Amino acid sequence: MDTGSHSPFDRAEWAKLRSSVPLALTEVELDALRGTGEPMPLAEVADIYLPLTRLINLHFAATRRLTRVTDDFLGRPAALRPYVIAIAGSVAVGKSTTARLLRNLLARWPDHPNVALITTDGFLYPKDHLLAAGLMQRKGFPESYDVRQMIQFLTDIRQTGKGRSPVYSHETYDIVADDHISIDRPDVLIFEGLNVLQIGTGSRALPAPAFTASDFFDFTIYVDAEQENIERWYMDRFMVLKRNSFVKPASYFHHLATAPDEEARAFAQQLWRTINLPNLTDNILPTRGRADVVIHKDAGHSTDRLWLRRF
């Protein structure tokens, strides 16, 4: 990590920045937020995420003040738009758990009780489109997303506070037809996905848009870990899903539910090596330096160090 643009912190240094922020989350509540196969002890919440929510809350208040200054200058009524937080990182690194946890913790602050969460999976092209375009083996790569639809969603959020996102099913591995998630003027919107810090349309065949997703973010987070650890977490999670989610007949990977573990593990290894690892190294990891905060996890999923952008 380039310390020229970011200041490094070890866990103990970061934990001291919590100040007096209380830990109101219970073990039962935390258990509901954990991802598959991902430990998240209360100590991790106290040491890492309470200081992070304090920083976000301070940044949120400053952004609101700046917005009011601009409104006063233009002589227009104050318009409160959602404060948008982007969370990026690899498959299986734990960014979804981070997003759910931050949503829960931020909603406990009196300044922003209404916190919404959207994942960029909903902006993947439908499976039929990916098959026709020969992109099923590139799912998660920039070209597999409808970036223009994603930019339009963020534009709507910025201008009106409202937006509609398509729904993605991890069970069927596809967009759910005629279904949307409606966002209606939240105080904070968390926008989580592989591609949130990437720039461009996702396709060389399309002209560059007037905006990129990063233009709409107020605060950005990258969840990081060593590649060998992410691979192990991916493989472990895949085998857990084999024993539960894959048994459902509608599951895209239902054919693996009764396969020998060795066969399923080899299949997952192939997915990692041909799709997820190249996407990480070529498209996701290069965006890490754009994040305001980088959270690095050790082999046991615990955060061991962080980097904070020098604002």
Buried (B, 14 or more C-beta within 10 A) or exposed (E): BEEEEBEBBEBEEBBEBBEEBEEEBEEEEBEEBBBBBBEBEEEBBBBBBBBBBBBBBEBBBEBBEEBEEEBEEEEEEEEEBBBBBBBBBBBBBBBBBBBBBBBBBBBBBEEBEEBBBBBBBBBBBBBEBBEEEEBBEBBBBBBBBBBBEBBBBBBBBBEBBEBBBBBBBEBEBBBBEEEEBEBEBBBBBBBBBBBBBBBBBBBEEEEEBEEBBBEBBBBBBBBBBEEEBBBBBBBBBBBEBBEEBBBEEEBBBBEBBEBEEEEBBEBBBEBBEEBBBBBBEEBBBEBBBBBBBBBBBEEEBBBBBBBBBEE
